[in-house]
Amino acid sequence: MLGFCRIRGFKPALADGSRSPTMTGPDDYLEKLVKMIPAEVVGLYLVGSGIIPAVERLWLLVWTAFCFIAVFVIRARTTSDPSNQKGAQWGAVLVSAVAFVIWVYSMGGPFKEYMGARYHAFLGSLLVLAWTFAVPLIYTPND
């Protein structure tokens, strides 16, 4: 595929209650889900965007871009392992970056300000639901 992740098919629990080899259990799913949400940058974004006055549309856009770059920096550093000389897991970084953009869209942010009537809040909510449900099922970082 793209060289930075493996795509695995989802198989439900077997009749005897055991999990298929492609999904090791709810803990595996939840661990992937938590790792893909850039919570530290989401918090940073919320505080910063709350400080920016509503009339300062350009500063909201600048702040969003800064936080988007911060997702890349933070995730690249936290997914690399200097002791083993492994670089960043760029698939995980990309997943987090997309999650951040979807999350900002769902909150409105600069999308609401610049898209006007073309902005649909319900679409952001549906994207959040779909992304957070599907990605942990199909994305497996390279170790």
LODREN-15649 format. One record per atom (N, C-alpha, C): atom name; x, y, z. Coordinates in steps of 0.001 Angstrom, whole numbers, padded with zeros to 6 digits. Last residue first. Example, Ala and Ser with C-alpha at 12.3 -4.5 7.8 and 13.67 -1.06 7.14 Angstrom:
2
<site N xx 012850 yy -002250 zz 007080>
<site CA xx 013670 yy -001060 zz 007140>
<site C xx 012900 yy 000030 zz 007870>
<site N xx 013190 yy -005690 zz 007800>
<site CA xx 012300 yy -004500 zz 007800>
<site C xx 013200 yy -003300 zz 007800>
// end
This chain:
143
<site N xx 005892 yy -001837 zz 013744>
<site CA xx 006696 yy -001835 zz 014957>
<site C xx 008162 yy -002021 zz 014634>
<site N xx 003491 yy 000065 zz 012056>
<site CA xx 004645 yy -000823 zz 011948>
<site C xx 005445 yy -000723 zz 013227>
<site N xx 000073 yy 000203 zz 013156>
<site CA xx 001390 yy 000796 zz 012958>
<site C xx 002471 yy -000264 zz 012830>
<site N xx -002782 yy -000488 zz 011478>
<site CA xx -001850 yy -001098 zz 012428>
<site C xx -000480 yy -000498 zz 012183>
<site N xx -006107 yy 000244 zz 010765>
<site CA xx -004733 yy 000742 zz 010790>
<site C xx -003925 yy 000029 zz 011876>
<site N xx -008677 yy -000801 zz 011044>
<site CA xx -007923 yy -001104 zz 009822>
<site C xx -006471 yy -000656 zz 009853>
<site N xx -009726 yy -000128 zz 013538>
<site CA xx -009993 yy -001458 zz 012989>
<site C xx -009063 yy -001799 zz 011833>
<site N xx -009083 yy 002524 zz 013991>
<site CA xx -008467 yy 001496 zz 014839>
<site C xx -008700 yy 000068 zz 014345>
<site N xx -010731 yy 003682 zz 011831>
<site CA xx -009264 yy 003669 zz 011801>
<site C xx -008645 yy 002633 zz 012739>
<site N xx -013556 yy 003516 zz 012413>
<site CA xx -012909 yy 002712 zz 011378>
<site C xx -011396 yy 002607 zz 011511>
<site N xx -014266 yy 005226 zz 014575>
<site CA xx -014695 yy 003834 zz 014545>
<site C xx -013813 yy 003011 zz 013616>
<site N xx -013176 yy 007679 zz 013989>
<site CA xx -012788 yy 007039 zz 015243>
<site C xx -013241 yy 005588 zz 015324>
<site N xx -014429 yy 008155 zz 011470>
<site CA xx -012967 yy 008071 zz 011598>
<site C xx -012566 yy 007326 zz 012867>
<site N xx -017206 yy 008221 zz 012081>
<site CA xx -016670 yy 007253 zz 011122>
<site C xx -015164 yy 007058 zz 011300>
<site N xx -017324 yy 010361 zz 013973>
<site CA xx -017803 yy 009016 zz 014295>
<site C xx -017178 yy 007966 zz 013375>
<site N xx -016283 yy 012476 zz 012450>
<site CA xx -015650 yy 012082 zz 013719>
<site C xx -016049 yy 010656 zz 014067>
<site N xx -018185 yy 012572 zz 010375>
<site CA xx -016779 yy 012243 zz 010085>
<site C xx -016030 yy 011807 zz 011336>
<site N xx -020467 yy 013358 zz 011789>
<site CA xx -020437 yy 012054 zz 011125>
<site C xx -019011 yy 011624 zz 010796>
<site N xx -019623 yy 015915 zz 012591>
<site CA xx -019957 yy 014898 zz 013586>
<site C xx -019928 yy 013496 zz 012989>
<site N xx -019346 yy 017164 zz 010090>
<site CA xx -018196 yy 017011 zz 010978>
<site C xx -018436 yy 015944 zz 012022>
<site N xx -021992 yy 017131 zz 009243>
<site CA xx -020990 yy 016384 zz 008482>
<site C xx -019740 yy 016157 zz 009334>
<site N xx -023224 yy 018892 zz 010975>
<site CA xx -023555 yy 017475 zz 011081>
<site C xx -022544 yy 016611 zz 010332>
<site N xx -022298 yy 021396 zz 010101>
<site CA xx -021817 yy 020842 zz 011369>
<site C xx -022097 yy 019347 zz 011478>
<site N xx -021283 yy 022478 zz 007117>
<site CA xx -022360 yy 021672 zz 007687>
<site C xx -021829 yy 020964 zz 008937>
<site N xx -020654 yy 025266 zz 005104>
<site CA xx -020241 yy 024502 zz 006277>
<site C xx -021447 yy 023776 zz 006856>
<site N xx -021740 yy 026915 zz 003239>
<site CA xx -021299 yy 025583 zz 002770>
<site C xx -020819 yy 024701 zz 003922>
<site N xx -022154 yy 029334 zz 004422>
<site CA xx -023315 yy 028461 zz 004268>
<site C xx -022930 yy 027064 zz 003790>
<site N xx -018798 yy 029562 zz 005406>
<site CA xx -020129 yy 030170 zz 005467>
<site C xx -021239 yy 029141 zz 005367>
<site N xx -016128 yy 028996 zz 005284>
<site CA xx -017013 yy 028294 zz 004359>
<site C xx -018428 yy 028856 zz 004359>
<site N xx -014846 yy 030508 zz 007274>
<site CA xx -014499 yy 030755 zz 005872>
<site C xx -015438 yy 030068 zz 004881>
<site N xx -015981 yy 029710 zz 009751>
<site CA xx -015757 yy 031126 zz 009439>
<site C xx -015584 yy 031374 zz 007942>
<site N xx -015949 yy 026942 zz 009657>
<site CA xx -017231 yy 027641 zz 009778>
<site C xx -017091 yy 029100 zz 009357>
<site N xx -013167 yy 026577 zz 009522>
<site CA xx -014049 yy 026040 zz 008480>
<site C xx -015383 yy 026777 zz 008490>
<site N xx -012016 yy 027550 zz 011825>
<site CA xx -011920 yy 028362 zz 010616>
<site C xx -012802 yy 027841 zz 009484>
<site N xx -014469 yy 026088 zz 014022>
<site CA xx -013164 yy 026714 zz 013788>
<site C xx -013142 yy 027558 zz 012529>
<site N xx -016165 yy 023561 zz 014213>
<site CA xx -016410 yy 024801 zz 013470>
<site C xx -015109 yy 025448 zz 013070>
<site N xx -015856 yy 021082 zz 015223>
<site CA xx -016014 yy 022171 zz 016185>
<site C xx -016340 yy 023505 zz 015500>
<site N xx -015412 yy 019576 zz 012949>
<site CA xx -016625 yy 019308 zz 013723>
<site C xx -016908 yy 020404 zz 014750>
<site N xx -012932 yy 020607 zz 012164>
<site CA xx -014106 yy 020825 zz 011323>
<site C xx -015386 yy 020630 zz 012130>
<site N xx -011369 yy 019600 zz 014244>
<site CA xx -011523 yy 021055 zz 014110>
<site C xx -012741 yy 021380 zz 013242>
<site N xx -011617 yy 016848 zz 013622>
<site CA xx -012100 yy 017360 zz 014900>
<site C xx -012315 yy 018875 zz 014837>
<site N xx -010374 yy 016731 zz 011134>
<site CA xx -011786 yy 016352 zz 011255>
<site C xx -012379 yy 016931 zz 012541>
<site N xx -007794 yy 017504 zz 011917>
<site CA xx -008539 yy 018309 zz 010940>
<site C xx -010029 yy 018000 zz 011026>
<site N xx -007152 yy 015372 zz 013692>
<site CA xx -007195 yy 016755 zz 014162>
<site C xx -008014 yy 017637 zz 013218>
<site N xx -007189 yy 013173 zz 011976>
<site CA xx -008124 yy 013227 zz 013104>
<site C xx -008260 yy 014654 zz 013628>
<site N xx -005024 yy 013838 zz 010360>
<site CA xx -006365 yy 013803 zz 009770>
<site C xx -007418 yy 013884 zz 010870>
<site N xx -003017 yy 013579 zz 012318>
<site CA xx -003224 yy 014854 zz 011626>
<site C xx -004612 yy 014919 zz 010998>
<site N xx -003203 yy 010867 zz 013018>
<site CA xx -003481 yy 011907 zz 014016>
<site C xx -003748 yy 013257 zz 013368>
<site N xx -002458 yy 009703 zz 010578>
<site CA xx -003768 yy 009399 zz 011156>
<site C xx -004151 yy 010473 zz 012176>
<site N xx 000181 yy 010679 zz 010383>
<site CA xx -000826 yy 011070 zz 009394>
<site C xx -002240 yy 010833 zz 009924>
<site N xx 001347 yy 009343 zz 012547>
<site CA xx 001362 yy 010810 zz 012497>
<site C xx 000277 yy 011301 zz 011544>
<site N xx 001046 yy 006720 zz 011760>
<site CA xx 000364 yy 007182 zz 012976>
<site C xx 000296 yy 008702 zz 013016>
<site N xx 002738 yy 006799 zz 009525>
<site CA xx 001327 yy 006433 zz 009383>
<site C xx 000516 yy 006924 zz 010561>
<site N xx 005209 yy 007340 zz 010603>
<site CA xx 004545 yy 008387 zz 009834>
<site C xx 003082 yy 008065 zz 009552>
<site N xx 006735 yy 006900 zz 013297>
<site CA xx 005739 yy 006097 zz 012602>
<site C xx 004845 yy 007067 zz 011834>
<site N xx 010128 yy 008042 zz 013203>
<site CA xx 008714 yy 008229 zz 013519>
<site C xx 007850 yy 007254 zz 012729>
<site N xx 012790 yy 005609 zz 013377>
<site CA xx 012211 yy 006917 zz 013098>
<site C xx 010746 yy 006953 zz 013493>
<site N xx 014839 yy 003948 zz 015656>
<site CA xx 013679 yy 003883 zz 014772>
<site C xx 013137 yy 005292 zz 014590>
<site N xx 016944 yy 003435 zz 017375>
<site CA xx 017195 yy 004198 zz 016154>
<site C xx 016071 yy 004029 zz 015136>
<site N xx 016307 yy 002548 zz 019808>
<site CA xx 016417 yy 001531 zz 018761>
<site C xx 016712 yy 002152 zz 017401>
<site N xx 016247 yy 004952 zz 021149>
<site CA xx 017103 yy 003887 zz 021681>
<site C xx 017293 yy 002767 zz 020664>
<site N xx 014349 yy 006549 zz 019842>
<site CA xx 015776 yy 006817 zz 019642>
<site C xx 016680 yy 005699 zz 020148>
<site N xx 011576 yy 005996 zz 018334>
<site CA xx 012273 yy 005322 zz 019425>
<site C xx 013776 yy 005503 zz 019223>
<site N xx 008602 yy 007923 zz 017677>
<site CA xx 009955 yy 007464 zz 017336>
<site C xx 010597 yy 006844 zz 018574>
<site N xx 006234 yy 008926 zz 018527>
<site CA xx 006188 yy 007610 zz 017878>
<site C xx 007563 yy 007120 zz 017449>
<site N xx 006772 yy 011430 zz 019578>
<site CA xx 006277 yy 010391 zz 020488>
<site C xx 006185 yy 009015 zz 019845>
<site N xx 007651 yy 012908 zz 017342>
<site CA xx 008548 yy 012685 zz 018487>
<site C xx 008072 yy 011538 zz 019364>
<site N xx 005370 yy 012861 zz 015748>
<site CA xx 006636 yy 012346 zz 015215>
<site C xx 007598 yy 012039 zz 016358>
<site N xx 003514 yy 014108 zz 017429>
<site CA xx 003343 yy 012695 zz 017076>
<site C xx 004625 yy 012094 zz 016499>
<site N xx 004618 yy 016733 zz 017558>
<site CA xx 004399 yy 015931 zz 018766>
<site C xx 004308 yy 014448 zz 018427>
<site N xx 004666 yy 017502 zz 014801>
<site CA xx 005878 yy 017527 zz 015634>
<site C xx 005724 yy 016604 zz 016841>
<site N xx 001968 yy 017202 zz 013965>
<site CA xx 003062 yy 016496 zz 013288>
<site C xx 004302 yy 016403 zz 014180>
<site N xx 000704 yy 018949 zz 015764>
<site CA xx 000329 yy 017531 zz 015731>
<site C xx 001452 yy 016725 zz 015091>
<site N xx 001840 yy 021390 zz 015020>
<site CA xx 002179 yy 020824 zz 016327>
<site C xx 001806 yy 019346 zz 016405>
<site N xx 000505 yy 021859 zz 012644>
<site CA xx 001945 yy 021568 zz 012595>
<site C xx 002397 yy 020934 zz 013908>
<site N xx -001990 yy 022392 zz 013826>
<site CA xx -001851 yy 021297 zz 012857>
<site C xx -000382 yy 020886 zz 012739>
<site N xx -001401 yy 024682 zz 015288>
<site CA xx -001745 yy 023449 zz 016001>
<site C xx -001644 yy 022230 zz 015089>
<site N xx -000944 yy 026478 zz 013171>
<site CA xx 000100 yy 026215 zz 014164>
<site C xx -000167 yy 024896 zz 014883>
<site N xx -003478 yy 026452 zz 011963>
<site CA xx -002305 yy 025964 zz 011218>
<site C xx -001157 yy 025633 zz 012174>
<site N xx -004965 yy 027631 zz 014030>
<site CA xx -005291 yy 026282 zz 013579>
<site C xx -004115 yy 025673 zz 012826>
<site N xx -003793 yy 030175 zz 014097>
<site CA xx -003715 yy 029317 zz 015276>
<site C xx -003992 yy 027855 zz 014899>
<site N xx -004526 yy 031116 zz 011552>
<site CA xx -003105 yy 030977 zz 011895>
<site C xx -002946 yy 030022 zz 013080>
<site N xx -007340 yy 031177 zz 011878>
<site CA xx -006726 yy 030343 zz 010838>
<site C xx -005252 yy 030088 zz 011140>
<site N xx -007510 yy 033042 zz 013904>
<site CA xx -008035 yy 031701 zz 014125>
<site C xx -007445 yy 030726 zz 013110>
<site N xx -006484 yy 035263 zz 012602>
<site CA xx -005727 yy 034690 zz 013715>
<site C xx -006221 yy 033295 zz 014074>
<site N xx -008542 yy 035759 zz 010759>
<site CA xx -007216 yy 035383 zz 010281>
<site C xx -006393 yy 034730 zz 011385>
<site N xx -010716 yy 036521 zz 012405>
<site CA xx -010772 yy 035297 zz 011607>
<site C xx -009395 yy 034827 zz 011160>
<site N xx -011502 yy 038170 zz 014785>
<site CA xx -010130 yy 037922 zz 014305>
<site C xx -010049 yy 036597 zz 013558>
<site N xx -013967 yy 038296 zz 015934>
<site CA xx -013746 yy 039116 zz 014738>
<site C xx -012360 yy 038878 zz 014115>
<site N xx -013811 yy 036744 zz 018258>
<site CA xx -014570 yy 036244 zz 017109>
<site C xx -014299 yy 037030 zz 015824>
<site N xx -010511 yy 036637 zz 019747>
<site CA xx -011830 yy 037273 zz 019566>
<site C xx -012492 yy 036817 zz 018268>
<site N xx -008957 yy 033866 zz 021198>
<site CA xx -009023 yy 034703 zz 019993>
<site C xx -010424 yy 035315 zz 019856>
<site N xx -009349 yy 032115 zz 023294>
<site CA xx -008775 yy 033430 zz 023586>
<site C xx -008951 yy 034394 zz 022413>
<site N xx -010217 yy 029783 zz 022145>
<site CA xx -011108 yy 030469 zz 023078>
<site C xx -010640 yy 031874 zz 023420>
<site N xx -008017 yy 028949 zz 020768>
<site CA xx -009145 yy 029455 zz 019980>
<site C xx -010166 yy 030151 zz 020868>
<site N xx -006385 yy 028135 zz 022987>
<site CA xx -005994 yy 029233 zz 022093>
<site C xx -007159 yy 029812 zz 021314>
<site N xx -007902 yy 026001 zz 024055>
<site CA xx -007559 yy 027166 zz 024873>
<site C xx -007229 yy 028358 zz 023983>
<site N xx -008079 yy 024272 zz 021814>
<site CA xx -009274 yy 024784 zz 022495>
<site C xx -008974 yy 026040 zz 023304>
<site N xx -005370 yy 023712 zz 021203>
<site CA xx -006222 yy 024396 zz 020234>
<site C xx -007433 yy 025030 zz 020924>
<site N xx -004599 yy 022301 zz 023506>
<site CA xx -003914 yy 023544 zz 023145>
<site C xx -004783 yy 024375 zz 022195>
<site N xx -006283 yy 020070 zz 023232>
<site CA xx -006395 yy 020968 zz 024385>
<site C xx -005768 yy 022318 zz 024117>
<site N xx -005216 yy 019046 zz 020856>
<site CA xx -006633 yy 019421 zz 020914>
<site C xx -006865 yy 020379 zz 022081>
<site N xx -002673 yy 018400 zz 021679>
<site CA xx -002830 yy 019517 zz 020746>
<site C xx -004284 yy 019967 zz 020692>
<site N xx -003213 yy 016273 zz 023391>
<site CA xx -002442 yy 017410 zz 023888>
<site C xx -002595 yy 018626 zz 022981>
<site N xx -004647 yy 014440 zz 021752>
<site CA xx -005313 yy 015135 zz 022863>
<site C xx -004547 yy 016357 zz 023349>
<site N xx -004931 yy 013237 zz 018984>
<site CA xx -003871 yy 014144 zz 019462>
<site C xx -004384 yy 015034 zz 020598>
<site N xx -005752 yy 009952 zz 018769>
<site CA xx -006331 yy 011257 zz 019103>
<site C xx -005225 yy 012155 zz 019657>
<site N xx -004444 yy 007562 zz 018498>
<site CA xx -004638 yy 008360 zz 017290>
<site C xx -005227 yy 009735 zz 017578>
<site N xx -004349 yy 006365 zz 021001>
<site CA xx -003095 yy 006817 zz 020394>
<site C xx -003318 yy 007708 zz 019182>
<site N xx -007024 yy 005632 zz 021396>
<site CA xx -006422 yy 006665 zz 022246>
<site C xx -005155 yy 007220 zz 021615>
<site N xx -007253 yy 003612 zz 019422>
<site CA xx -008115 yy 004790 zz 019404>
<site C xx -007498 yy 005929 zz 020201>
<site N xx -005414 yy 001689 zz 020253>
<site CA xx -005223 yy 002365 zz 018971>
<site C xx -006029 yy 003662 zz 018911>
<site N xx -006670 yy 000981 zz 022674>
<site CA xx -005300 yy 001500 zz 022680>
<site C xx -005005 yy 002251 zz 021385>
<site N xx -009110 yy -000033 zz 021752>
<site CA xx -009088 yy 001190 zz 022556>
<site C xx -007699 yy 001809 zz 022608>
<site N xx -008174 yy -002352 zz 020375>
<site CA xx -008947 yy -001319 zz 019687>
<site C xx -008867 yy 000004 zz 020441>
<site N xx -006970 yy -003762 zz 022496>
<site CA xx -006180 yy -003391 zz 021323>
<site C xx -006862 yy -002247 zz 020568>
<site N xx -009189 yy -004168 zz 024137>
<site CA xx -008051 yy -003388 zz 024630>
<site C xx -007179 yy -002907 zz 023483>
<site N xx -010857 yy -005845 zz 022638>
<site CA xx -011246 yy -004455 zz 022861>
<site C xx -010100 yy -003590 zz 023372>
<site N xx -008649 yy -007855 zz 020513>
<site CA xx -009638 yy -007605 zz 021550>
<site C xx -009920 yy -006138 zz 021729>
<site N xx -007155 yy -008390 zz 018278>
<site CA xx -006807 yy -009077 zz 019511>
<site C xx -007766 yy -008781 zz 020646>
<site N xx -007887 yy -009150 zz 015141>
<site CA xx -008306 yy -008200 zz 016164>
<site C xx -008099 yy -008872 zz 017505>
<site N xx -006946 yy -011172 zz 013571>
<site CA xx -006796 yy -009809 zz 013073>
<site C xx -007184 yy -008765 zz 014107>
<site N xx -007516 yy -013659 zz 014715>
<site CA xx -006148 yy -013160 zz 014791>
<site C xx -005994 yy -011717 zz 014344>
<site N xx -010626 yy -013282 zz 016540>
<site CA xx -009872 yy -013683 zz 015362>
<site C xx -008464 yy -013118 zz 015461>
<site N xx -011320 yy -014250 zz 019905>
<site CA xx -011131 yy -013227 zz 018875>
<site C xx -010350 yy -013808 zz 017710>
<site N xx -013823 yy -016474 zz 021216>
<site CA xx -012444 yy -016028 zz 021033>
<site C xx -012373 yy -015014 zz 019898>
<site N xx -016406 yy -017417 zz 021245>
<site CA xx -016117 yy -016202 zz 022010>
<site C xx -014699 yy -015701 zz 021855>
<site N xx -017039 yy -019419 zz 019540>
<site CA xx -016647 yy -019816 zz 020891>
<site C xx -016276 yy -018620 zz 021767>
<site N xx -017489 yy -018032 zz 017168>
<site CA xx -018629 yy -018600 zz 017882>
<site C xx -018277 yy -018995 zz 019316>
<site N xx -015345 yy -015097 zz 017200>
<site CA xx -015748 yy -016410 zz 016739>
<site C xx -016874 yy -016958 zz 017613>
<site N xx -015857 yy -011633 zz 016540>
<site CA xx -015550 yy -012706 zz 017485>
<site C xx -016085 yy -014026 zz 016945>
<site N xx -015226 yy -010581 zz 013108>
<site CA xx -015864 yy -010524 zz 014422>
<site C xx -015425 yy -011686 zz 015307>
<site N xx -012511 yy -009206 zz 011467>
<site CA xx -013311 yy -010411 zz 011615>
<site C xx -013922 yy -010370 zz 013002>
<site N xx -011313 yy -006845 zz 009246>
<site CA xx -011922 yy -007050 zz 010549>
<site C xx -012736 yy -008329 zz 010501>
<site N xx -008148 yy -006910 zz 007601>
<site CA xx -009597 yy -007054 zz 007591>
<site C xx -010114 yy -007291 zz 008994>
<site N xx -005616 yy -004451 zz 007687>
<site CA xx -006088 yy -005782 zz 008045>
<site C xx -007602 yy -005795 zz 008009>
<site N xx -002951 yy -002850 zz 006281>
<site CA xx -004400 yy -002862 zz 006362>
<site C xx -004825 yy -004293 zz 006648>
<site N xx -000124 yy -001340 zz 007633>
<site CA xx -000727 yy -002554 zz 007108>
<site C xx -002231 yy -002413 zz 007263>
<site N xx 001880 yy 001505 zz 006709>
<site CA xx 000920 yy 000807 zz 007553>
<site C xx 000466 yy -000470 zz 006867>
<site N xx 003653 yy 002599 zz 004970>
<site CA xx 003766 yy 002984 zz 006372>
<site C xx 002736 yy 002320 zz 007270>
<site N xx 003255 yy 001829 zz 002326>
<site CA xx 004529 yy 001539 zz 002950>
<site C xx 004625 yy 001903 zz 004418>
<site N xx 000887 yy 002022 zz 001051>
<site CA xx 001680 yy 003237 zz 001116>
<site C xx 003005 yy 003021 zz 001817>
<site N xx 000842 yy -001185 zz 000000>
<site CA xx 000000 yy 000000 zz 000000>
<site C xx 000882 yy 001242 zz 000000>
// end
